[in-house]
Amino acid sequence: MSDNTIQIIVFVVVTAIIGLMTYLKCRGSNRLKTNQNKEYFLAGGGLSWMFVAGSITLTNLSTDQLVGMNGNQMALLAWWEFAAVIGLIILAKVFLPVYYRYNCTTTTELLEKRYNNKHIRAVIGGLFLLGNAFIYMPAVIYSGSLFMQTMFNVDIPLMYIAIAFASLGAIYAFFGGLRAVAVSDTYSGVLLLTMAILVVFMALQAINFDFSDIPAERLTLIGDTDSPLPWQTLFTGMIFIQMYYWGTNQTITQRAMAAPNVKEAQKGVLVAAGIRLLIVPAIVVLPGIISYKLYGDIGDTAYGRIVGDVMPTWLTGVFAAAMAAAVLSTYNSLLNSATALYVCDIHETYIKADPNVVHLSGWVTLLLSALTLTLVPIYQQAESIINLLQQLNGLLSMPILSIFIVGLVFKNVDARAGIGAVIFGVLLYASLTFEFSPLFSSWHYIHLMPITLIACISFALLANRFIFKNSVSFSDKSADKEAATVA
């Protein structure tokens, strides 16, 4: 029996087992007997802390992380994971109590209730939707396809693999809803983390635990000015990136909002933070560093190559199943959250208040998947997938975060001032960070994020005062609780 045949058999068997376990766990639920939005997009509020933690972990930890971070082949990228712990704690302690207090289905629903305006919800929901469609979804499909192509060393065109991933993901997201996605995330997550730790150990064995001959800049956690992550960025924009991603991003918070209550959700988020601190940093940087010693600077192909080289044939089939599950679960999660944003924030507000959620979600899923595949070739041209993602993310992250901050900290702010601030922030960040723009700054893009955030908050407050003639005051927590109860 050939090596490829063994890999395929193991891959199919492991994938089938995960699918069967997910089916057995979810078969008792019936999304049509309850509120369709809550059941389809929030699993009917039935996720225990274990599935919240598992789904958050695997939704974030996919091939764009494993391939992209290891593709930098340096230790510096571990700071993204260490900083994520702070972001998860902020989600648990600051944002989740508010989302549950206001009984939100989407994070943007909070904005509607805080600003008392449906349009701001639609605008921010639309931006989240565009971010998923144009940034995250094609990046996940591209990086997953690249990993499979590299690890198995096959001549199949990358687009064929991408089409397979996108098609399977679309089918799964449509028929499963968030409940099935979260359950399969957890089962796949246990397998993926186990296999990723095993890759680290085998890679260390391949170099006899000897890091000599690796340049110091590849091993240091203190990045200089020309590195992908200068040390100063840890004190400027890094914390705000984490606050946005973990606290307001629908794809992540949707899992935490699907627990029976806020305490269960917080427990799951804090467990995810522990996993992020103790396990994830090693698996996203060490294989890449080791691959530099073994192969030199090979960029985003590093992870797939080292996995294929250090693992025995039968085990690569298991690992391929775990990675495929990670790709599909992240893609499913992005599809599900993007669909939720469209259905809840846009369609129900402007087109039809009571649509057939399942039927409508199917059409949205189909269109988003087609868009994903058209964008994959663009991501193939990127020098570093993870650095490109973070830079593009800045277009939306700080403007959106500013509106959440203004809405939570102040009251009596006109929604139009907030919408204007978001538009201003997107244009400002684009003009500062992209070389073709007239105001291009040579500063690192992370340094530009707090500047954008402060500018957006200032814009919203000044526009509110001088254009819309409103005087703001700080929010009163007790009054907010009463308003949330009424909402």
N, C-alpha and C positions, 0 to 999 in steps of 0.2 A: 504494500500500500504506500503511495507516494506521500511526501510531507504535506503537500497542499490538500490532499484528500483528508488526511488526519485533521488538519486545521479546520477544514470546512465542517467535518462531522462534529467535532467538539464544539465549534461555534454554534451550529444549528441546535445541538442538544441543550447547551447552556441557555441559549436565547429562549428556547421553548419552555424550559423549566421556569425561567423568570416570568414569562407570559402566563403560564399555568398558575403559578403562585399568585400573580396579580388578579387573575380572573376569579380564583377561589376566594380571595379576600374581598373583592368588590361585587360579587354576583348578587349579594343580598340587597343591594341598594337599587332604588328605582327613582331616577332623577325626574321622571314625569309626574310623580305623585306629590312633589313638593314645589316650592317656588323655584322656577326653572333657573333664574339667575343665580340664586344661592347654591343650588345643587350642582349646576354645570360648572360654575366658575369658582365656588368656594366649598365644594364637596359637601354641601349641606351642613357645614360647620361641624363635621364629624372627624376631623383629623386629630389623633392623639399627639402628644409631644414627640413621640418617636418618629412619626411620619412627617411632622413639621420639620424636625431636625434633618431627617434624611432627605426630604425633598429640597429644602434650602441648600443643603450641602451639594447635592448632585446637580441641581439647576445651575449653580454657579460653577461647579467643578466639572468642566467638560474638556473637549479637545482644544478649545481656544485657550484654556488655561494651561493644560498639560503640554500641548504642542507649542503654544505661543510663548509661555514663560521659559520652558526648557530651551526653546529656540534662541533665546538671548544668550544662553550658555554662560550665565554669571549669577552669583549669589544675590546681587542687589535686588532682584525681582521678588525675593522673599518678603520685602517690606510691604508689598501690596497685601500679602496675607496677614502679616502681623497687624497692620493698620485696620484690616477688615474686622478684627476682633472688637476694636473700638466701635466701628460702625454697627455691628450686631448688638452690642450693649446699648447703644443709643436707640436702636430700633426697639429693643425689649423694654427699656425704661422710659423713653420719651414718646415715641410715635405710636406703639401698639395700644397703650391705654386710651389714646385719643381716637384711634380708628375704631376701637370697640365701643367707646363711649358714644360715638356718632353712628354706630351700626353700619359701617361702610362696606360696600361690595368692591369698589375700586378705591385706590388712594385718592384719585381726583374727586371722588364724591365728597371727600372732606373739604376740598376747596369750594365746591358749590354751597355747602352748608355754612362755611366760615364767611364767605364773601356774599352769601345770599344771591347767587347769580349762576345760572346754568351755563352761560357762555364761557366762563373761565374754565369750568370743568371740561367742556368740549375742546377748548383750545389746548389745554395741557394734556388731556387725553389723546388728542391728535398728535401732539409732539412725541409722547411716549410711543404711540403706535408707529410713527415714522422712524423713531429710533430702533424699534424692534425690526421693522421691515427692511430698513436700509443699512443698518449697522450690525446688529447682533445675529439675526437669523442667517444671513449669507456667510458671516464669519464662522459660525458654528458648523454649517454644512461644509464650507471649504476646508476648515482645519480638520474635521473628521474624515473627509474624503482623502485629504493629503496623508493623514496618519495611516489609514488603511492601505493606501497605495504604497507608502514607504515601507511599512512593517512587513507586508506580504511580498514586496518587491515584484509587483505585477505590472504588466504592460497595458492594463485596462485604462483608457482615458479617464482623467479625474472627473470630468463632467458626467460620465456614466455612473460612477459611484455616487456623485452628488444627487443625481436624479433618483437613485434608489433610496438614499437617505431621506430626501425631501418627500417622496411619495409615501414611504412607510410612516414617516412622522405625521404627515397630514391625515392619514387614515387613523392612526392611533389617537391623535388629538381630537378628531371629530367624534369617534365612537366612545372614547374613554372619559372625556371631561377631566376636571382637576383631580377627582378622587383616584382614578386609575393611574394618572400621571404621578401623583404623590406616592402611591403605594409602590409602583414599579421603581420610582426613584430610590426609595429606601432599600429595597432588595438589591437593586443594581449598585447602589452606593456602597453597601457593605462589601460586595464583590470587588468593585473598582478600587476602593481604598486598600483592601487586602492585597490585590494584585499590584497596585502602585507601590506599596511598601516593599513587596517582594522584588519589584524591578530595582528599587534603590539598593537593596541588599545585594542582588546579583551584579549590579553595575559596580558596586564597591568591590566585590570580589574580583571582577574583571581587571581592576587596576591594583589588586592586592592592598586596598585601602591606602594607597600611596598617591597623594595629591601633588607631589613634586613635579616640576616642569610645567605646571599650570600657571600662567601669568597672575601676578598678585591682583590685578584689576578684575580678574574673573572670580576671585575668592573673597574680596573685601565686601563689607556691608556699608562702607562709607564711600559713596559715589562722588567723583569729582565733577567739575562743571560740564565736561563733555560726555559724561556717561548718560545712559538712558534714564537714570534716576538720581540726580544730584542730591546730596544729603540735605541741602537746605529745603528741598521740597517737602520733607517730612514735617516741617514747621510752617508751611504756607498752605498749599492747596490740598495736600493729601487727606487731611481729616474731613474736609468738606466733600471731597469725592466720595469718601466712604459713607458720610452722612446721607448724601443723595442716593447712592446706589442701594444701600441696605434699608434706608428709612422711607424713601418715597417711590422707589422703582416698583411698578406694579408686578413685574415678573417675580420678584423676590418676596415682597410683602404679602402677595396674594396667598402664599402658603401659610404665613403666620396668621393671616386673617381668617383662615379656614378651621381653626380650632374651636372647641365648644365654648371656651371662655378665655379671657385675657391671661389668666394664670397658666393655663395649659400652653397657650401660645408662647408666653415668655419662657417657660421651661424648655420648650423645643428650640427657641432661638438661642438660649444660653448654652445648650448642649452643642448646637451648631458652632457657636463661638469657640467652645473647647476643642472641637475637632479641627477648626481652622487654626488654632494656636499650636496644637500638639502634633498634628499629622501633616497638614497640607504644605507648610513651607518646604519641608524636605523633599516631597514628591514632585514639586514644581520647579526645583532648581538643581538638585544634586544630579539627576540623570543628564541634564544638559551640560553641566560642568564636566562631568566624567566623559561625555561624548566629545568635548573639546580636546581632551587629552588623547582620546582614541582616534578621532577622525579629523580634528581641526575645526575651523569655523565653517559649519555647514548649515547654520540658520535653522529654519523651522522644520527641516527634515531630521533634526537631531534625535527627537524622542522616538519616532517610529523606527529609526535605524537601530538605536541601542536596544530597544525592546526586542526587535527581530533577531539581534545578534546574541544577547545574553540569555534568552529564554529557550528552553527546549521546545521542540515543535508542538507537542500536544498542549503545552501550557500557553503558547501564543494563541491557540484557538480560544481558550478560556478568556485570555486578556482581550482578544478581539471582541468577544461577546460583551465583556464589561464596557469596553470603549464604545462599541456600537450602541449599547444601552444608554451610556452617558450622552452621546450625541443626540440620540432620539429623544431622551428625556428633556434635555435642555431645549431642543428645538420644539418639542411638544409644549413645554412650559411657555416659551416665547409666543407660540401660536395661540395658546389658550389665553394668555394675558392680553395679547393684541386683539383677539376676538372679543374679550370682555370689555376692553376699552371702546371698541367700535360699537358693540351692541348697547352697552349701558350708558356710555357718555355721548354718543353721537346719534345712533339710529333711533333709540327710544325717545330721545329729546326732540329730534327734528323731523323724523320720517314716520315712525309708527310706535306708539307708546307700548303696545303689547304684541310684539312679534312672536313667531315660533322660533324660540331661541336656538334649538338644535338645528333646524333647517337653515336659518340665517347664518349660523356659525359655520356650517358646511361650505357655503359660498365664500365667506370671508377667508376661511382656511385655504380653499382652492386658489383664490387670487393671490394671497400672500406667498404661498408656496411657489407659484409661477414667477413672482417677482424675485424671490430668493434665488432661483436658478439663473435668472438673467444677470444677477449681480456677482455670482461666483467668479467669473473670469476677471472682474476688477480686483477682487481680493487676491487673486493669484499673482498680481503684479506688486503686491506690498513687500517691502524689504523685511518688515517684522510685523506679524499680524497683531501681537498684543500691544505694541506701541501705537500702531495705527488705530486700534480700537479705542485706546485711552484718549488719544488726541481728538478723534471724532466725537467721543462721548462728551467732551467739554462743550461742544456746541449747544447741548441741551441741559447738561447737568446743573450748571450754576444758575442759569436763568430760571429753571424750574424750582430748584432749591430755594431761591430767593422768594418765590411766591408762597411757598409753604411757610417759610420763616415769617414773612410779613403777615400772612393770614393767621398764624398761631400766636404771634407776639402782640399784634395790634388789632384793634377793632375800629370800625367806621372807615375802612379803606375801600374806595370805589374799585370794583372789579376791572373797569377799563384801565385804571392806573396800573393794575397788576399785569394785564394782558400787554399793555404798552411796554412795561419793563421787560417782559419775556422777549418780545420782538427786538427791543433795543439790545438786550444781552446777547442774543444769538448773533446779531450783526456785529456787535463789539468784539466778541470772542473770535469770530471768523476773521475780522479785519486785523486782529492782533497776532493770530497764530499761523495763518497760512501765507506762504511766501508770495503768492500772486496778489495779495491784498495791499492797498495803499498804506495802511498803518502798521505793517508787519513789524513785530518786535522780535529781537533776537533772544529774548528771555525764554526759559523753558516753559512749555505749555502749562505745567502744573502751577508755576508761579503766577500765570495769568488768570487762573481760576478764582482766587480770592479777590483779585482786582475786579473781575467780572461780577462776582457775587455782591460785593459792596456797591458797585456802580448800579446794579439792578435794584437793590434795596433802596438806595438813595433816589433812583429814578421814580420808583413806585410812590415813595412818601412825598417827594417834591411835586409830582404830577397830581397826586391826591389833594395836596394842599393848595397849589396855585392854579391848577387847571379845573379841578372838580370842586374846589372850595370846601373841602372837608377837613376837619381837625381830628387827628387820631388820638387815641388814648391806649394805654396798655390793657390787655385783656384781663378780665376778672375771672379767676378760675371757677368760683362758685356759680357765677352767672353763666359761664360756658357749660357747666354741667347741666344746668336747668334747660338751656337752649338745646343741648344735645339730646336730652330726654324727650323734649317736644318733637325734635326732628326724627 
